[in-house]
């Protein structure tokens, strides 16, 4: 259910269009009837401006001395001096081109209908112009690596196809007719060419003139387009297009490829499939229709499959889709929440392989990460990723926030959590041995170099930063922010876990244990709330959007073995909300929802889902970035499309029904009262188990667990009086199944 988004209103702007993609090529359909626009993106089209390496390793000791003596503002000024007058910005993600289909028709349109079939990744829309019914189909296939756009009409029509780019004085863009194909060529001053070739099949008259394609007297036209960011691939693009099979064969292969991934999950909330556009309007105006939660989960899955596939770059700030020359935050990779949130639902929603582009991107930049660790921090054999970066991992170091952007050291460790969780969900030991463990070890080596012991024998980090909240004095730099403590504990504990589970016998284990034992203590406020600094330093904004110090509650789970940390983190959540939502942003709302789901409070989690829908969800179901700091949601300008909060909110919804950690897998851990009946099938938990969950009247009705590996599983179920097809041991609310084999099926029913 909830697999199709139906619309009756066209979109007149890019950000409310309909996205399609195969991980590498993205298109967004928008525009008014008769002037339909497809904006094209290629995942690797970033600027590549000259950038000098920041070399400040020699300055770390002085920075530390200044910070630790209460002169943090001087430390930041000193750091800016050390960086010097060099290019400081990473490279922005760039639009490839617009292709406008300009019909030779006028007048008002009628009977507009658009459907995004998420199961098959197929966009269909139609409308009437001048009494003629014009029908469209569009998709981007991963199988054949091309965009496909088909337009048809019952009687002959005429259309001009116009390639263009948003105005950009630094980019040349030319169009040519070559070998019966329509080609575009773009280039930037740094010699970074990009090109496309299109093959057009039509029953009408086709000719190129003045950089446009003129199509006359046709009833059917199909445009196949291939893109590249490598000038040498001009010939291969043409070869790809020449070798394409017929339309129906391409479409059939595409829908099978996409739907095979999409169909792993079935989500049914026993609510009618209200049309998406109507459901969105009802949500904005009042109570959220139940169907909206199904649409949100399925659309987030659709966007992950469309923007993160084998061989592609990872999901960026806008997924894959961008039309701005100078996009907000570069439309690149922001490493202190956004890229992580983009992948939060991947494992639990059974899309594990689609997170591999993140790991491949990180590991392909190994030398770059080591160079930055050495140059910026003086750390040997370690890795480091800047807080804001691009596909090349270029450090972003804007002067107004240089110290934080350049020196926040937590990105690699946070990404390390994703390596670890991938292993826990998939049980892929080979991945962990060859990729995950070497990466985690390199992260630990950074801390071997950068941690130091204070007079009490506790490890500290200085300079340290608390994303993205400053001290009350507006200073970014501190000694040992709480998030750094949490990241170090998690990293060291995960390394120990892997070393033991895989019998790797790594000699560094004792050092990991020693660091884990001796990290600086958390600092608790008088009421027991976890503070975001490890001392009495006062923060500027107690209700700040970033929940950095609550990392141990979510996305981490350090709280499962630390009751004091758990209670202190829960208090921290409520402290953040003590003045309402005055400092929130869209991704912050998703993070709050995830925290409440982790706390087992499904009703509050669902309230934040509803808030995100009302405040950030655009009519096409993409999310915009809003920020309340200046008093209004979009005080900084128009709605800005940003994909992270969409992904984060779907993780929160999934965690209402299933939650895995190193202790157990909990069934229906945070079921909201508003969702008393339904089923969620295909969810993935730790140890590569899959779950079909059915509930009625707010209680578990049936559970089926599928073993994709052998061994043991511990399920936490609140219900008594279960019937099960396999023997089990019970301890409190936990049902323990042992000696499982690959392919085994556990079926539990509740009286």
TAGITA-V376821 format. One record per backbone hydrogen bond with DSSP energy under -1.0 kcal/mol. NH is the residue of the N-H (numbers start at 1). CO is the residue of the C=O. Records with the same first field share a line. If there is no record, write none. Layout:
NH->CO, CO
//
This chain:
5->116
7->114
16->13
17->14
18->29
20->27
22->25
23->306
26->41
27->20
28->39
29->18
30->37
31->11
35->32
36->101
37->30
38->99
39->28
40->97
41->26
43->24
45->42
46->44
47->92
56->375
57->375
59->56
60->57
63->59
64->60
65->61
66->62
67->63
68->64
70->67
71->66
75->71
76->72
77->73
78->74
79->75
80->76
81->77
82->78
83->79
84->80
86->84
93->330
94->45
96->40
97->40
98->164
99->38
100->162
101->36
102->160
103->34
104->158
105->103
110->128
113->126
114->7
115->124
116->5
117->122
118->3, 116
122->117
123->138
124->115
125->136
126->113
127->134
128->110
129->132
132->129
134->127
135->152
136->125
137->150
138->123
139->148
141->146
147->225
148->139
149->223
150->137
151->221
152->135
153->219
157->218
159->215
160->102
161->213
162->100
164->98
171->168
172->187
174->185
176->183
178->181
181->178
182->198
183->176
184->196
185->174
186->194
187->172
191->188
194->186
195->228
196->184
197->226
198->182
199->224
201->222
203->220
205->216
207->214
209->212
212->209
213->161
214->207
215->159
216->205
218->157
221->151
222->201
223->149
224->199
225->147
226->197
228->195
233->230
234->231
237->233
238->234
239->235
240->236
241->237
242->238
243->239
244->241
250->246
251->247
252->248
253->249
254->250
255->251
256->252
257->253
258->254
259->255
260->256
262->258
263->259
264->261
265->262
266->681
268->679
274->272
277->6
279->275
280->276
281->277
282->278
283->279
284->280
285->281
286->282
292->289
293->290
295->291
296->292
297->293
298->294
299->295
300->296
301->297
302->298
303->299
304->300
305->301
306->302
307->303
308->304
312->309
316->319
317->332
319->316
320->318
321->318
330->327
331->328
332->329
333->389
335->387
339->334
341->337
342->338
343->340
344->341
346->343
349->345
350->347
351->346
354->351
355->352
356->353
358->355
359->355
360->356
361->357
362->358
363->359
364->360
366->363
369->365
370->366
371->367
372->368
373->369
374->370
375->371
376->372
377->373
378->374
379->373
387->405
389->333
393->390
396->388
397->88
401->398
405->401
406->402
407->403
408->404
414->410
415->411
416->412
417->413
419->415
420->416
421->417
422->418
423->419
424->420
425->421
426->422
427->423
429->427
432->428
433->429
434->430
435->431
436->431
437->432
439->435
440->436
441->437
442->438
443->439
444->440
445->441
446->442
447->443
448->444
449->445
450->446
451->447
452->460
454->458
457->454
459->518
460->452
464->478
469->466
471->475
472->538
474->471
478->464
480->461
482->532
485->481
486->482
487->483
488->484
489->485
490->486
491->487
492->488
493->489
494->490
495->491
496->492
497->493
498->494
499->495
500->496
501->497
502->498
504->499
509->506
512->508
513->509
514->510
515->511
516->512
517->513
518->514
520->459
525->529
528->525
530->568
531->523
540->470
544->541
550->547
551->548
553->550
554->550
556->551
559->552
560->557
561->558
562->559
566->562
567->563
568->564
569->565
570->566
571->567
572->568
573->569
574->570
575->571
576->572
578->575
580->577
584->581
586->626
589->585
590->586
591->587
592->588
593->589
594->590
595->591
596->592
597->593
598->594
599->595
600->597
601->596
602->600
605->601
606->602
607->603
608->604
609->605
610->606
611->607
612->608
613->609
614->610
615->611
616->612
617->612
618->622
621->618
624->616
625->640
627->633
628->584
631->628
635->632
637->634
642->623
643->317
647->643
648->644
649->645
650->646
651->647
652->648
653->649
654->650
655->651
656->653
657->654
658->654
659->666
661->664
665->714
666->659
667->716
668->657
670->656
675->672
678->695
679->268
680->693
681->266
682->691
683->691
684->348
685->689
687->424
689->686
690->706
691->683
692->704
693->680
694->702
695->678
696->699
698->676
699->696
701->694
702->694
703->748
704->692
705->746
706->690
707->744
711->740
713->737
715->735
716->665
717->733
723->749
725->747
729->736
731->734
734->731
735->715
736->729
737->713
740->711
743->707
744->741
746->705
748->703
749->723
750->701
751->721
//
